[in-house]
């Protein structure tokens, strides 16, 4: 199979800012793509103590890995804006809909024990049980292509399994949303496609740390085994969160999502990572081994 070219990096310096996103710790800007009127969220990478984090390449890789699994997720492109390096994520909100984050959804339905916390390790009430109940009136995302009549939570369970594969530890209550129709004729309430996968694939590990783990016989596997769904109540292990989500979903979803992951070969994942610029060779190798280890761990947990 011939090698595919690297993913492009788009210069969005001249794109007009239409809004500033206030959620999250870092600055984010909504931009309008010239001539198309499409809106994209630009996020710059974090630089901490001289170390450049890899949120941009993690977002880009995750968007393609998600498609391999059949996860409805935002289109992401690598980007630059002036001196700022980052990524752009396409707006998931259809016309005639407004987007409400999980925080609003859980507060509106008075989810038992739920209290929003944007910082720290305590996220009371942000549980898979509460999310299932809160999504009871919603339908699957418009871009979902599952071969059965999936509920919104059936798709959300896929998001949680996907998180476990890519080591996304940041599925907090503003990192999932529902789409609410503005008018009675617009349609039903929908789960939004998945977005904001920046905290994935060991994006913030320094190369020297990754190299040390790669040189240990169980270094990557041990790193993966410690991964937690940090923004859920109780901070379960990622694989545990995935199995809980599937247990709460329909029988069809319980069978479908592990099979979707099983169909994604390690070679498919390697090909995606090989096309991502801005990743060092060490980061790419670590992410490759991470996906292999997590894929095996998640499938074993779901068996």
Phi and psi in degrees as GROMACS dihedral restraints (atoms count N, CA, C in turn):
[ dihedral_restraints ]
;  ai    aj    ak    al  type     phi  dphi    fc
    3     4     5     6     1   -66.4    20    10
    4     5     6     7     1   148.1    20    10
    6     7     8     9     1   -69.7    20    10
    7     8     9    10     1   138.3    20    10
    9    10    11    12     1   -88.1    20    10
   10    11    12    13     1   154.7    20    10
   12    13    14    15     1   -70.1    20    10
   13    14    15    16     1   160.4    20    10
   15    16    17    18     1   -61.2    20    10
   16    17    18    19     1   152.0    20    10
   18    19    20    21     1   -64.0    20    10
   19    20    21    22     1   143.8    20    10
   21    22    23    24     1   -73.4    20    10
   22    23    24    25     1   160.8    20    10
   24    25    26    27     1  -115.4    20    10
   25    26    27    28     1   121.6    20    10
   27    28    29    30     1   -97.2    20    10
   28    29    30    31     1   131.2    20    10
   30    31    32    33     1   -86.8    20    10
   31    32    33    34     1   112.4    20    10
   33    34    35    36     1  -110.9    20    10
   34    35    36    37     1    22.8    20    10
   36    37    38    39     1   -57.3    20    10
   37    38    39    40     1   -38.7    20    10
   39    40    41    42     1   -94.6    20    10
   40    41    42    43     1     3.8    20    10
   42    43    44    45     1   -74.9    20    10
   43    44    45    46     1   140.6    20    10
   45    46    47    48     1   -74.6    20    10
   46    47    48    49     1   135.4    20    10
   48    49    50    51     1   -78.4    20    10
   49    50    51    52     1   124.5    20    10
   51    52    53    54     1  -105.1    20    10
   52    53    54    55     1   -19.7    20    10
   54    55    56    57     1  -167.1    20    10
   55    56    57    58     1   159.3    20    10
   57    58    59    60     1  -112.3    20    10
   58    59    60    61     1   127.6    20    10
   60    61    62    63     1   -82.4    20    10
   61    62    63    64     1   125.6    20    10
   63    64    65    66     1   -94.1    20    10
   64    65    66    67     1   -17.3    20    10
   66    67    68    69     1   -79.0    20    10
   67    68    69    70     1   149.9    20    10
   69    70    71    72     1    91.7    20    10
   70    71    72    73     1   168.1    20    10
   72    73    74    75     1   -84.7    20    10
   73    74    75    76     1   -31.7    20    10
   75    76    77    78     1   -97.4    20    10
   76    77    78    79     1   160.8    20    10
   78    79    80    81     1   -70.8    20    10
   79    80    81    82     1   135.9    20    10
   81    82    83    84     1  -135.8    20    10
   82    83    84    85     1   143.2    20    10
   84    85    86    87     1  -129.1    20    10
   85    86    87    88     1   134.7    20    10
   87    88    89    90     1   -85.0    20    10
   88    89    90    91     1   127.9    20    10
   90    91    92    93     1  -118.6    20    10
   91    92    93    94     1   150.7    20    10
   93    94    95    96     1  -106.0    20    10
   94    95    96    97     1   124.2    20    10
   96    97    98    99     1   -71.9    20    10
   97    98    99   100     1   126.1    20    10
   99   100   101   102     1   -57.1    20    10
  100   101   102   103     1   140.5    20    10
  102   103   104   105     1    73.0    20    10
  103   104   105   106     1   -10.0    20    10
  105   106   107   108     1  -116.6    20    10
  106   107   108   109     1   -23.3    20    10
  108   109   110   111     1    64.4    20    10
  109   110   111   112     1    13.7    20    10
  111   112   113   114     1   -75.3    20    10
  112   113   114   115     1   144.7    20    10
  114   115   116   117     1  -109.9    20    10
  115   116   117   118     1   136.6    20    10
  117   118   119   120     1  -131.9    20    10
  118   119   120   121     1   144.0    20    10
  120   121   122   123     1   -96.0    20    10
  121   122   123   124     1   118.5    20    10
  123   124   125   126     1   -94.2    20    10
  124   125   126   127     1   129.6    20    10
  126   127   128   129     1  -129.5    20    10
  127   128   129   130     1   128.4    20    10
  129   130   131   132     1   -88.5    20    10
  130   131   132   133     1   157.6    20    10
  132   133   134   135     1   -74.7    20    10
  133   134   135   136     1   159.5    20    10
  135   136   137   138     1   -89.5    20    10
  136   137   138   139     1   134.8    20    10
  138   139   140   141     1  -119.9    20    10
  139   140   141   142     1   115.9    20    10
  141   142   143   144     1  -129.2    20    10
  142   143   144   145     1   120.2    20    10
  144   145   146   147     1    52.8    20    10
  145   146   147   148     1    39.2    20    10
  147   148   149   150     1    83.1    20    10
  148   149   150   151     1    -7.6    20    10
  150   151   152   153     1   -94.7    20    10
  151   152   153   154     1   123.7    20    10
  153   154   155   156     1   -87.8    20    10
  154   155   156   157     1   116.6    20    10
  156   157   158   159     1   -74.3    20    10
  157   158   159   160     1   163.1    20    10
  159   160   161   162     1  -108.3    20    10
  160   161   162   163     1    37.9    20    10
  162   163   164   165     1   -56.9    20    10
  163   164   165   166     1   -35.0    20    10
  165   166   167   168     1   -66.1    20    10
  166   167   168   169     1   -50.7    20    10
  168   169   170   171     1   -72.6    20    10
  169   170   171   172     1   -29.2    20    10
  171   172   173   174     1   -65.4    20    10
  172   173   174   175     1   -44.0    20    10
  174   175   176   177     1   -60.7    20    10
  175   176   177   178     1   -45.1    20    10
  177   178   179   180     1   -65.2    20    10
  178   179   180   181     1   -48.1    20    10
  180   181   182   183     1   -62.1    20    10
  181   182   183   184     1   -44.3    20    10
  183   184   185   186     1   -62.1    20    10
  184   185   186   187     1   -36.5    20    10
  186   187   188   189     1   -62.8    20    10
  187   188   189   190     1   -35.8    20    10
  189   190   191   192     1   -80.8    20    10
  190   191   192   193     1   -36.8    20    10
  192   193   194   195     1   -63.6    20    10
  193   194   195   196     1   -38.7    20    10
  195   196   197   198     1   -60.6    20    10
  196   197   198   199     1   -40.8    20    10
  198   199   200   201     1   -65.7    20    10
  199   200   201   202     1   -35.8    20    10
  201   202   203   204     1   -60.0    20    10
  202   203   204   205     1   -33.4    20    10
  204   205   206   207     1   -86.7    20    10
  205   206   207   208     1    -8.7    20    10
  207   208   209   210     1    83.0    20    10
  208   209   210   211     1    20.4    20    10
  210   211   212   213     1   -80.6    20    10
  211   212   213   214     1   124.7    20    10
  213   214   215   216     1   -70.4    20    10
  214   215   216   217     1   115.5    20    10
  216   217   218   219     1  -145.2    20    10
  217   218   219   220     1   165.3    20    10
  219   220   221   222     1   -67.5    20    10
  220   221   222   223     1   144.1    20    10
  222   223   224   225     1   -73.2    20    10
  223   224   225   226     1   132.3    20    10
  225   226   227   228     1  -127.0    20    10
  226   227   228   229     1   139.6    20    10
  228   229   230   231     1  -130.7    20    10
  229   230   231   232     1   147.3    20    10
  231   232   233   234     1   -72.6    20    10
  232   233   234   235     1   145.6    20    10
  234   235   236   237     1  -150.3    20    10
  235   236   237   238     1   162.3    20    10
  237   238   239   240     1  -131.9    20    10
  238   239   240   241     1   144.9    20    10
  240   241   242   243     1  -135.6    20    10
  241   242   243   244     1   101.2    20    10
  243   244   245   246     1    62.9    20    10
  244   245   246   247     1  -123.0    20    10
  246   247   248   249     1   -87.4    20    10
  247   248   249   250     1    -8.6    20    10
  249   250   251   252     1   -85.0    20    10
  250   251   252   253     1   132.7    20    10
  252   253   254   255     1  -102.9    20    10
  253   254   255   256     1   137.1    20    10
  255   256   257   258     1  -174.3    20    10
  256   257   258   259     1  -148.1    20    10
  258   259   260   261     1  -143.7    20    10
  259   260   261   262     1   161.3    20    10
  261   262   263   264     1  -122.1    20    10
  262   263   264   265     1   140.1    20    10
  264   265   266   267     1  -123.4    20    10
  265   266   267   268     1   128.0    20    10
  267   268   269   270     1   -69.1    20    10
  268   269   270   271     1   143.4    20    10
  270   271   272   273     1   -63.3    20    10
  271   272   273   274     1   129.4    20    10
  273   274   275   276     1   -93.5    20    10
  274   275   276   277     1    -2.0    20    10
  276   277   278   279     1   -85.4    20    10
  277   278   279   280     1   116.5    20    10
  279   280   281   282     1   -71.3    20    10
  280   281   282   283     1   164.0    20    10
  282   283   284   285     1   -60.6    20    10
  283   284   285   286     1   146.0    20    10
  285   286   287   288     1    71.2    20    10
  286   287   288   289     1    16.9    20    10
  288   289   290   291     1  -129.3    20    10
  289   290   291   292     1   151.4    20    10
  291   292   293   294     1  -115.2    20    10
  292   293   294   295     1   152.6    20    10
  294   295   296   297     1  -103.3    20    10
  295   296   297   298     1   128.6    20    10
  297   298   299   300     1  -120.1    20    10
  298   299   300   301     1   125.6    20    10
  300   301   302   303     1   -71.2    20    10
  301   302   303   304     1   164.5    20    10
  303   304   305   306     1   -54.3    20    10
  304   305   306   307     1   -34.8    20    10
  306   307   308   309     1   -56.0    20    10
  307   308   309   310     1   -47.6    20    10
  309   310   311   312     1   -66.6    20    10
  310   311   312   313     1   -40.2    20    10
  312   313   314   315     1   -61.9    20    10
  313   314   315   316     1   -47.2    20    10
  315   316   317   318     1   -68.3    20    10
  316   317   318   319     1   -37.4    20    10
  318   319   320   321     1   -67.4    20    10
  319   320   321   322     1   -39.3    20    10
  321   322   323   324     1   -64.9    20    10
  322   323   324   325     1   -37.2    20    10
  324   325   326   327     1   -93.6    20    10
  325   326   327   328     1     6.7    20    10
  327   328   329   330     1    52.6    20    10
  328   329   330   331     1    53.9    20    10
  330   331   332   333     1   -57.8    20    10
  331   332   333   334     1   132.7    20    10
  333   334   335   336     1   -56.5    20    10
  334   335   336   337     1   124.4    20    10
  336   337   338   339     1    76.8    20    10
  337   338   339   340     1     1.5    20    10
  339   340   341   342     1   -77.6    20    10
  340   341   342   343     1   128.9    20    10
  342   343   344   345     1  -138.3    20    10
  343   344   345   346     1   123.7    20    10
  345   346   347   348     1   -71.2    20    10
  346   347   348   349     1   129.8    20    10
  348   349   350   351     1  -131.9    20    10
  349   350   351   352     1   122.7    20    10
  351   352   353   354     1   -87.8    20    10
  352   353   354   355     1   -13.2    20    10
  354   355   356   357     1  -132.7    20    10
  355   356   357   358     1   165.7    20    10
  357   358   359   360     1    81.9    20    10
  358   359   360   361     1  -175.8    20    10
  360   361   362   363     1   -98.6    20    10
  361   362   363   364     1    -7.1    20    10
  363   364   365   366     1   -96.2    20    10
  364   365   366   367     1   123.3    20    10
  366   367   368   369     1  -135.3    20    10
  367   368   369   370     1    66.2    20    10
  369   370   371   372     1   -59.8    20    10
  370   371   372   373     1   134.7    20    10
  372   373   374   375     1    79.9    20    10
  373   374   375   376     1    -8.3    20    10
  375   376   377   378     1   -85.6    20    10
  376   377   378   379     1    73.2    20    10
  378   379   380   381     1  -115.9    20    10
  379   380   381   382     1   159.0    20    10
  381   382   383   384     1   -66.1    20    10
  382   383   384   385     1   -32.5    20    10
  384   385   386   387     1   -63.4    20    10
  385   386   387   388     1   -45.9    20    10
  387   388   389   390     1   -66.0    20    10
  388   389   390   391     1   -38.1    20    10
  390   391   392   393     1   -66.0    20    10
  391   392   393   394     1   -42.1    20    10
  393   394   395   396     1   -56.2    20    10
  394   395   396   397     1   -47.5    20    10
  396   397   398   399     1   -66.9    20    10
  397   398   399   400     1   -38.1    20    10
  399   400   401   402     1   -67.5    20    10
  400   401   402   403     1   -27.7    20    10
  402   403   404   405     1   -92.5    20    10
  403   404   405   406     1     7.5    20    10
  405   406   407   408     1   -58.1    20    10
  406   407   408   409     1   -32.0    20    10
  408   409   410   411     1   -94.5    20    10
  409   410   411   412     1     5.1    20    10
  411   412   413   414     1  -101.3    20    10
  412   413   414   415     1   159.9    20    10
  414   415   416   417     1  -113.0    20    10
  415   416   417   418     1   171.4    20    10
  417   418   419   420     1   -63.8    20    10
  418   419   420   421     1   156.1    20    10
  420   421   422   423     1   -58.6    20    10
  421   422   423   424     1   152.9    20    10
  423   424   425   426     1   -61.9    20    10
  424   425   426   427     1   -26.2    20    10
  426   427   428   429     1   -91.7    20    10
  427   428   429   430     1     3.4    20    10
  429   430   431   432     1   -70.2    20    10
  430   431   432   433     1   138.0    20    10
  432   433   434   435     1  -126.3    20    10
  433   434   435   436     1    30.5    20    10
  435   436   437   438     1   -68.4    20    10
  436   437   438   439     1   145.8    20    10
  438   439   440   441     1   -87.2    20    10
  439   440   441   442     1    29.8    20    10
  441   442   443   444     1  -148.5    20    10
  442   443   444   445     1   168.6    20    10
  444   445   446   447     1   -78.1    20    10
  445   446   447   448     1    81.1    20    10
  447   448   449   450     1   -81.1    20    10
  448   449   450   451     1   140.8    20    10
  450   451   452   453     1   -81.7    20    10
  451   452   453   454     1   169.4    20    10
  453   454   455   456     1   -59.8    20    10
  454   455   456   457     1   -40.6    20    10
  456   457   458   459     1   -70.8    20    10
  457   458   459   460     1   -30.4    20    10
  459   460   461   462     1   -56.3    20    10
  460   461   462   463     1   -39.9    20    10
  462   463   464   465     1   -74.3    20    10
  463   464   465   466     1   -39.9    20    10
  465   466   467   468     1   -60.4    20    10
  466   467   468   469     1   -37.3    20    10
  468   469   470   471     1   -59.2    20    10
  469   470   471   472     1   -35.9    20    10
  471   472   473   474     1   -63.5    20    10
  472   473   474   475     1   -38.2    20    10
  474   475   476   477     1   -60.4    20    10
  475   476   477   478     1   -42.3    20    10
  477   478   479   480     1   -67.9    20    10
  478   479   480   481     1   -38.9    20    10
  480   481   482   483     1   -66.7    20    10
  481   482   483   484     1   -40.4    20    10
  483   484   485   486     1   -59.7    20    10
  484   485   486   487     1   -43.7    20    10
  486   487   488   489     1   -56.1    20    10
  487   488   489   490     1   -42.3    20    10
  489   490   491   492     1   -65.1    20    10
  490   491   492   493     1   -34.4    20    10
  492   493   494   495     1   -69.0    20    10
  493   494   495   496     1   -46.3    20    10
  495   496   497   498     1   -92.7    20    10
  496   497   498   499     1     4.5    20    10
  498   499   500   501     1    61.9    20    10
  499   500   501   502     1    44.0    20    10
  501   502   503   504     1   -86.3    20    10
  502   503   504   505     1   110.3    20    10
  504   505   506   507     1  -101.5    20    10
  505   506   507   508     1    17.2    20    10
  507   508   509   510     1  -128.1    20    10
  508   509   510   511     1    37.6    20    10
  510   511   512   513     1   -83.7    20    10
  511   512   513   514     1    70.2    20    10
  513   514   515   516     1   -85.7    20    10
  514   515   516   517     1  -178.0    20    10
  516   517   518   519     1   -75.5    20    10
  517   518   519   520     1    -1.0    20    10
  519   520   521   522     1  -112.9    20    10
  520   521   522   523     1     8.8    20    10
  522   523   524   525     1  -107.3    20    10
  523   524   525   526     1    19.8    20    10
  525   526   527   528     1  -149.9    20    10
  526   527   528   529     1   152.5    20    10
  528   529   530   531     1  -148.3    20    10
  529   530   531   532     1   164.8    20    10
  531   532   533   534     1  -117.5    20    10
  532   533   534   535     1   158.3    20    10
  534   535   536   537     1  -109.3    20    10
  535   536   537   538     1   118.9    20    10
  537   538   539   540     1  -104.3    20    10
  538   539   540   541     1   126.2    20    10
  540   541   542   543     1   -64.6    20    10
  541   542   543   544     1   137.4    20    10
  543   544   545   546     1   -76.7    20    10
  544   545   546   547     1   -34.5    20    10
  546   547   548   549     1  -120.5    20    10
  547   548   549   550     1   162.1    20    10
  549   550   551   552     1   -64.7    20    10
  550   551   552   553     1   -25.8    20    10
  552   553   554   555     1   -92.1    20    10
  553   554   555   556     1    -2.7    20    10
  555   556   557   558     1   -70.2    20    10
  556   557   558   559     1   -31.2    20    10
  558   559   560   561     1   134.0    20    10
  559   560   561   562     1  -172.9    20    10
  561   562   563   564     1   -82.4    20    10
  562   563   564   565     1   169.1    20    10
  564   565   566   567     1   -67.9    20    10
  565   566   567   568     1   137.3    20    10
  567   568   569   570     1  -125.8    20    10
  568   569   570   571     1   148.7    20    10
  570   571   572   573     1   -72.0    20    10
  571   572   573   574     1   137.9    20    10
  573   574   575   576     1   -74.7    20    10
  574   575   576   577     1   155.8    20    10
  576   577   578   579     1   -61.0    20    10
  577   578   579   580     1   161.5    20    10
  579   580   581   582     1   -74.6    20    10
  580   581   582   583     1   146.7    20    10
  582   583   584   585     1  -153.3    20    10
  583   584   585   586     1   171.2    20    10
  585   586   587   588     1    56.9    20    10
  586   587   588   589     1    71.4    20    10
  588   589   590   591     1  -106.1    20    10
  589   590   591   592     1    28.2    20    10
  591   592   593   594     1   -65.2    20    10
  592   593   594   595     1   -30.9    20    10
  594   595   596   597     1   -88.9    20    10
  595   596   597   598     1    54.1    20    10
  597   598   599   600     1  -132.0    20    10
  598   599   600   601     1   166.2    20    10
  600   601   602   603     1    58.9    20    10
  601   602   603   604     1    33.0    20    10
  603   604   605   606     1    56.0    20    10
  604   605   606   607     1    42.4    20    10
  606   607   608   609     1   -58.6    20    10
  607   608   609   610     1   -27.0    20    10
  609   610   611   612     1  -107.6    20    10
  610   611   612   613     1     6.1    20    10
  612   613   614   615     1   -79.5    20    10
  613   614   615   616     1   135.5    20    10
  615   616   617   618     1   -75.3    20    10
  616   617   618   619     1   152.4    20    10
  618   619   620   621     1   -57.4    20    10
  619   620   621   622     1   -38.4    20    10
  621   622   623   624     1   -64.0    20    10
  622   623   624   625     1   -36.0    20    10
  624   625   626   627     1   -68.9    20    10
  625   626   627   628     1   -45.0    20    10
  627   628   629   630     1   -61.7    20    10
  628   629   630   631     1   -41.5    20    10
  630   631   632   633     1   -63.9    20    10
  631   632   633   634     1   -40.4    20    10
  633   634   635   636     1   -60.8    20    10
  634   635   636   637     1   -45.2    20    10
  636   637   638   639     1   -67.9    20    10
  637   638   639   640     1   -36.8    20    10
  639   640   641   642     1   -64.8    20    10
  640   641   642   643     1   -29.3    20    10
  642   643   644   645     1   -85.5    20    10
  643   644   645   646     1    -3.6    20    10
  645   646   647   648     1   -98.2    20    10
  646   647   648   649     1   142.7    20    10
  648   649   650   651     1   -59.5    20    10
  649   650   651   652     1   -36.3    20    10
  651   652   653   654     1  -120.7    20    10
  652   653   654   655     1    23.7    20    10
  654   655   656   657     1   -63.6    20    10
  655   656   657   658     1   -49.9    20    10
  657   658   659   660     1   -69.3    20    10
  658   659   660   661     1   -43.5    20    10
  660   661   662   663     1   -60.9    20    10
  661   662   663   664     1   -40.1    20    10
  663   664   665   666     1   -65.8    20    10
  664   665   666   667     1   -40.4    20    10
  666   667   668   669     1   -60.7    20    10
  667   668   669   670     1   -45.9    20    10
  669   670   671   672     1   -64.1    20    10
  670   671   672   673     1   -39.6    20    10
  672   673   674   675     1   -63.0    20    10
  673   674   675   676     1   -23.9    20    10
  675   676   677   678     1   -86.0    20    10
  676   677   678   679     1    -6.3    20    10
  678   679   680   681     1   -65.3    20    10
  679   680   681   682     1   131.2    20    10
  681   682   683   684     1  -124.8    20    10
  682   683   684   685     1   151.6    20    10
  684   685   686   687     1   -81.3    20    10
  685   686   687   688     1    79.4    20    10
  687   688   689   690     1   -62.5    20    10
  688   689   690   691     1   -22.1    20    10
  690   691   692   693     1   -99.7    20    10
  691   692   693   694     1     7.4    20    10
  693   694   695   696     1  -100.0    20    10
  694   695   696   697     1   153.8    20    10
  696   697   698   699     1   -55.6    20    10
  697   698   699   700     1   130.3    20    10
  699   700   701   702     1    84.3    20    10
  700   701   702   703     1    -8.5    20    10
  702   703   704   705     1    47.3    20    10
  703   704   705   706     1    61.1    20    10
  705   706   707   708     1   -69.3    20    10
  706   707   708   709     1   160.8    20    10
  708   709   710   711     1   -59.8    20    10
  709   710   711   712     1   151.6    20    10
  711   712   713   714     1   -59.0    20    10
  712   713   714   715     1   -44.6    20    10
  714   715   716   717     1   -65.1    20    10
  715   716   717   718     1   -35.2    20    10
  717   718   719   720     1   -65.3    20    10
  718   719   720   721     1   -41.4    20    10
  720   721   722   723     1   -61.7    20    10
  721   722   723   724     1   -40.3    20    10
  723   724   725   726     1   -63.3    20    10
  724   725   726   727     1   -45.4    20    10
  726   727   728   729     1   -67.8    20    10
  727   728   729   730     1   -35.1    20    10
  729   730   731   732     1   -64.8    20    10
  730   731   732   733     1   -44.2    20    10
  732   733   734   735     1   -60.7    20    10
  733   734   735   736     1   -42.9    20    10
  735   736   737   738     1   -67.0    20    10
  736   737   738   739     1   -37.0    20    10
  738   739   740   741     1   -62.4    20    10
  739   740   741   742     1   -34.1    20    10
  741   742   743   744     1   -83.7    20    10
  742   743   744   745     1   -12.6    20    10
  744   745   746   747     1   -89.1    20    10
  745   746   747   748     1  -178.7    20    10
  747   748   749   750     1   -72.2    20    10
  748   749   750   751     1   163.6    20    10
  750   751   752   753     1   -58.8    20    10
  751   752   753   754     1   -39.7    20    10
  753   754   755   756     1   -62.3    20    10
  754   755   756   757     1   -44.5    20    10
  756   757   758   759     1   -66.4    20    10
  757   758   759   760     1   -37.6    20    10
  759   760   761   762     1   -61.1    20    10
  760   761   762   763     1   -31.8    20    10
  762   763   764   765     1   -89.3    20    10
  763   764   765   766     1   -33.7    20    10
  765   766   767   768     1   -70.7    20    10
  766   767   768   769     1   -49.8    20    10
  768   769   770   771     1   -68.6    20    10
  769   770   771   772     1   -42.2    20    10
  771   772   773   774     1   -61.2    20    10
  772   773   774   775     1   -35.6    20    10
  774   775   776   777     1   -67.4    20    10
  775   776   777   778     1   -36.6    20    10
  777   778   779   780     1   -61.8    20    10
  778   779   780   781     1   -42.7    20    10
  780   781   782   783     1   -67.8    20    10
  781   782   783   784     1   -38.6    20    10
  783   784   785   786     1   -61.5    20    10
  784   785   786   787     1   -32.1    20    10
  786   787   788   789     1   -76.0    20    10
  787   788   789   790     1   -17.5    20    10
  789   790   791   792     1   -83.5    20    10
  790   791   792   793     1   112.8    20    10
  792   793   794   795     1   -79.4    20    10
  793   794   795   796     1   160.5    20    10
  795   796   797   798     1   -60.8    20    10
  796   797   798   799     1   -32.3    20    10
  798   799   800   801     1   -65.9    20    10
  799   800   801   802     1   -38.0    20    10
  801   802   803   804     1   -60.1    20    10
  802   803   804   805     1   -44.6    20    10
  804   805   806   807     1   -66.2    20    10
  805   806   807   808     1   -42.1    20    10
  807   808   809   810     1   -60.6    20    10
  808   809   810   811     1   -38.2    20    10
  810   811   812   813     1   -64.8    20    10
  811   812   813   814     1   -39.5    20    10
  813   814   815   816     1   -61.2    20    10
  814   815   816   817     1   -49.7    20    10
  816   817   818   819     1   -64.2    20    10
  817   818   819   820     1   -31.8    20    10
  819   820   821   822     1   -65.5    20    10
  820   821   822   823     1   -19.8    20    10
  822   823   824   825     1   -95.1    20    10
  823   824   825   826     1    -2.6    20    10
  825   826   827   828     1   -92.2    20    10
  826   827   828   829     1   110.4    20    10
  828   829   830   831     1   -73.7    20    10
  829   830   831   832     1   174.7    20    10
  831   832   833   834     1    74.4    20    10
  832   833   834   835     1   -10.0    20    10
  834   835   836   837     1   -87.3    20    10
  835   836   837   838     1   135.0    20    10
  837   838   839   840     1   -72.7    20    10
  838   839   840   841     1   163.1    20    10
  840   841   842   843     1   -61.0    20    10
  841   842   843   844     1   -37.1    20    10
  843   844   845   846     1   -67.2    20    10
  844   845   846   847     1   -44.6    20    10
  846   847   848   849     1   -62.6    20    10
  847   848   849   850     1   -39.5    20    10
  849   850   851   852     1   -65.7    20    10
  850   851   852   853     1   -42.8    20    10
  852   853   854   855     1   -65.2    20    10
  853   854   855   856     1   -42.0    20    10
  855   856   857   858     1   -64.2    20    10
  856   857   858   859     1   -43.8    20    10
  858   859   860   861     1   -62.9    20    10
  859   860   861   862     1   -37.4    20    10
  861   862   863   864     1   -61.7    20    10
  862   863   864   865     1   -49.3    20    10
  864   865   866   867     1   -66.8    20    10
  865   866   867   868     1   -35.3    20    10
  867   868   869   870     1   -60.3    20    10
  868   869   870   871     1   -46.8    20    10
  870   871   872   873     1   -64.8    20    10
  871   872   873   874     1   -38.2    20    10
  873   874   875   876     1   -64.6    20    10
  874   875   876   877     1   -45.9    20    10
  876   877   878   879     1   -66.6    20    10
  877   878   879   880     1   -44.5    20    10
  879   880   881   882     1   -68.4    20    10
  880   881   882   883     1   -36.6    20    10
  882   883   884   885     1   -59.6    20    10
  883   884   885   886     1   -47.5    20    10
  885   886   887   888     1   -64.3    20    10
  886   887   888   889     1   -43.6    20    10
  888   889   890   891     1   -64.5    20    10
  889   890   891   892     1   -41.7    20    10
  891   892   893   894     1   -68.3    20    10
  892   893   894   895     1   -43.5    20    10
  894   895   896   897     1   -66.0    20    10
  895   896   897   898     1   -37.1    20    10
  897   898   899   900     1   -65.1    20    10
  898   899   900   901     1   -40.2    20    10
  900   901   902   903     1   -66.4    20    10
  901   902   903   904     1   -31.8    20    10
  903   904   905   906     1   -87.8    20    10
  904   905   906   907     1    -8.1    20    10
